Amino acid sequence: MARTLEEVNKEIQEVKDELANLKGTKTEVYARIVGYYRSVANWNKGKREEYNHRKLFSADENSVCSHLKNVVSEEAPKQEEKQSSFVQNDRDYTYEFFMRKTCPNCPPVKEYVSLLDITGTFVDVDTKEGLERATELGILAAPTVVVFDTEGKECFRARTVQDLRNFFESHLQAKAV
């Protein structure tokens, strides 16, 4: 059903009137600056201008930034290493990987855990269920990988590829002894 221009203009005016009457409270925004988080309202003029130029991005599942791909290729185990190093432990551990689509540090960790021969679950903390699960485990940042033993008991948390590598290498050596 087609609407007339007059009807459309009337609807626009009604929406403008509603927006003019909105009441609320001032929202305080915190962002990272020079290594720590601070209220944007307390930033100096130059830093606030820089903040206004920042862009939020979402890393597409199929296209990871080239510099992140390089990190993954340097840090991730090679396919042959994967089969020889971790296949004996595939029943010893499981993991839950807590991530966000807009997280710039998540793709390398996601790539690494997907190469491991260990059963795991990816948990998007931007969803209601994912946030509930993260809260249940006390996860405060993404990426975080929680490694569980065969009994479902948490045995390790990692936030980087290097942390994961160190954990699995030390446990492989301990089992070999």
C-alpha positions in Angstrom: 0.0 0.0 0.0 1.5 3.3 -1.1 1.7 6.2 1.3 1.4 9.8 0.3 4.2 12.3 0.8 2.0 14.1 3.3 1.7 10.8 5.4 5.4 10.2 5.3 6.2 13.8 6.4 3.7 13.5 9.2 5.4 10.3 10.4 8.8 11.9 10.3 7.5 14.9 12.3 6.1 12.5 14.9 9.4 10.7 15.3 11.3 14.0 15.6 8.8 15.1 18.3 9.4 11.8 20.2 13.2 12.2 19.9 13.0 15.8 21.2 11.2 14.6 24.3 13.6 11.8 25.2 15.0 12.0 28.7 18.0 10.1 30.0 21.2 10.2 31.9 24.7 11.0 30.6 26.6 7.9 29.7 30.3 7.7 30.7 32.5 6.1 28.1 35.8 4.4 29.0 38.4 3.6 26.4 42.0 2.6 26.3 44.5 5.5 26.2 48.3 5.2 26.6 48.1 1.7 28.2 45.1 2.0 30.5 41.4 2.7 30.5 40.1 6.1 31.4 36.8 8.1 31.0 36.8 9.8 27.6 35.3 12.9 29.3 38.6 13.3 31.2 40.8 13.1 28.1 42.5 16.2 26.8 41.2 17.9 23.6 43.8 16.2 21.4 43.1 12.7 22.7 39.3 13.3 22.4 39.7 14.3 18.8 41.8 11.1 18.2 39.0 9.1 19.8 36.4 10.7 17.4 38.4 9.4 14.5 38.6 5.8 15.7 36.7 3.2 13.8 35.1 0.0 15.2 35.9 -3.0 13.0 34.7 -6.5 12.8 37.1 -9.2 11.6 35.4 -11.2 9.0 35.6 -15.0 9.6 37.1 -15.6 6.2 39.4 -12.6 5.9 41.8 -12.0 8.8 44.1 -9.0 8.5 47.3 -9.9 6.8 49.5 -9.0 9.8 47.4 -11.3 11.9 47.7 -14.1 9.4 51.5 -13.7 9.7 51.3 -14.0 13.5 49.2 -17.1 13.1 51.5 -18.7 10.6 54.5 -18.0 12.8 52.9 -19.2 16.1 50.5 -21.9 15.0 51.8 -25.5 14.9 52.4 -27.0 11.4 49.9 -29.6 10.3 52.6 -32.4 10.7 53.4 -31.1 14.2 49.7 -31.1 15.1 49.3 -34.8 14.2 52.5 -36.0 16.0 52.4 -33.7 19.1 48.8 -33.5 20.1 47.0 -36.6 18.8 48.0 -38.6 21.9 46.3 -36.0 24.1 43.0 -35.5 22.3 41.1 -37.4 25.0 42.9 -35.7 27.8 41.6 -32.1 27.3 38.7 -30.1 25.9 38.5 -26.3 25.7 36.1 -23.4 25.5 37.3 -20.4 23.5 35.6 -17.1 24.5 35.7 -14.6 21.6 34.1 -11.5 20.1 33.7 -10.7 16.4 35.2 -7.2 16.9 38.2 -8.6 18.9 41.5 -7.9 17.0 43.4 -10.5 19.2 40.9 -13.3 18.7 41.8 -14.5 15.1 45.3 -15.8 15.9 44.1 -17.7 19.0 41.1 -19.1 17.1 43.3 -20.3 14.3 45.7 -21.9 16.8 43.1 -23.8 18.8 41.4 -25.0 15.5 44.7 -26.7 14.6 44.8 -28.6 17.9 43.5 -32.1 17.9 41.4 -31.3 20.9 37.6 -31.1 21.1 36.5 -27.5 21.8 33.7 -25.0 21.7 33.7 -21.5 20.4 31.7 -19.1 22.6 30.7 -15.7 21.2 30.4 -13.4 24.3 28.4 -10.9 22.3 25.4 -13.3 22.5 23.2 -13.6 25.6 24.2 -17.3 26.1 27.9 -16.6 25.5 27.9 -13.8 28.0 26.1 -16.0 30.6 28.7 -18.7 30.1 31.5 -16.2 30.4 30.0 -14.8 33.6 29.6 -18.3 35.0 33.3 -18.9 34.5 34.5 -15.4 35.5 35.8 -14.6 32.0 36.6 -10.9 31.9 38.4 -10.5 28.5 38.4 -11.9 25.0 40.2 -13.9 23.8 40.3 -16.4 26.6 40.7 -20.2 26.2 39.7 -22.3 29.2 41.2 -25.8 29.1 39.4 -28.6 30.9 40.6 -32.1 31.9 38.7 -35.3 31.2 36.6 -34.8 34.4 35.5 -31.3 33.2 37.7 -29.6 35.8 39.4 -26.4 34.7 43.1 -26.9 34.4 44.4 -23.8 32.6 43.4 -20.4 31.1 45.2 -18.7 28.2 44.8 -15.5 26.4 47.6 -15.8 23.7 48.9 -18.4 21.3 52.2 -18.5 23.3 50.4 -19.2 26.6 48.6 -22.1 24.9 51.8 -23.4 23.3 53.6 -23.3 26.7 50.8 -25.1 28.4 50.6 -28.0 25.9 54.4 -28.3 25.5 54.9 -28.6 29.3 52.1 -31.1 29.7 53.4 -33.2 26.8 56.9 -33.3 28.4 55.4 -34.1 31.8 53.5 -37.0 30.4 56.5 -38.3 28.6 58.6 -38.5 31.8 
